[in-house]
């Protein structure tokens, strides 16, 4: 996958959509900035495994570059959207409006 690719994605709720990799990554950046600006991690339980401020988890065996991120054809992609979504099936994969 590349930054400008637009894969057809099957979501957990059963719908299918064509969403650009850049849309997933921009949504993740917006979520992380919003969480940091609002100090969300201070509200995490002390027994939690860590505060995940983005849209996908970065503390998995797949690493921070995501699910098969090492196989992307450009160096801009670092996404695990849909595969390692923070909060599982009840989490967000992307934000629609930019």
N, C-alpha and C positions, 0 to 999 in steps of 0.2 A: 504494500500500500504506500501511497505517497500523500503528501500534504494536500494536494489538489484532487485526489481521487474521491469518487462518490460511490461507495459500495452500496449494494442493495442489502438492507439489514432486516433480519427477522427479530422482533422484540419478544420478550417473555409473555406479554399479554396477547400475542398472536398477530399483531399488525406488522406489515412490511412497509418500509420506507427507504427512499434513496436520500441519504444524508452524507454530506461531505465530511471527510476526516477533519478538515479545518474547522467545521462547525462544532464537532465534538471537542476539539482542543481549545477553541475559543471559549466555549461554555465552561470547560474545566477551569480555565484561567479566571473567568469571571467569578465562579464559585469560590475559588481559593482566595481571591482578593477580597470578596465580600466577607468570607469567614474570618480572615485576618483583620480586616477593618473593624469587625464587630466582636473580636476576641472570643470566638466560638469555643476555642480549645479550653478556655478557663471553665467552661460549663460541662466538660466531659467528666464522667465519673472517674475517680482516682484509680479504680481497679480495671479500667478499660485498657485495651492493648495499645492505645495511642489515638491521637486525634487525626481523623481523615478529613481534610478540608476540601478536597477536590471531588470530582464526580466519580472517580474510580480509585480503588485501593492501590497503594504503591508499596505495601509491606507484605507482598506475597512472594513465593518462590520465583515468580516470573520477573521480579525486579521492577525498578522504577520506570524502565522503558516500555513496560507493558507486554501484553500477550503477543508473542512473535515480533516484538519491536525491532529485534536485531535483524530481521529479514526484510524490513522496509527498504525500498530502493533509494530513499533520500534520508538525510540526517535530521530532518525537521520533525518527523513523526515520533511521538511518544504517547500513545494512547492505548488504553485498555477499555474503551467505551464498549458497553453492552456485555462484555465478557466478565470484567471484574468490578462491576458497578458498586460504589459505596452504598451500604445498606441493602445490598442484594436486589431482589425483584421490586422492592418498594422504593428503591433509590431512583435518582434522575440520571438519564443518559446524556441529555443535552438540553440547552435552553433554546427555544424557537427563535425569538426575536433578538436581533443584534442591537 
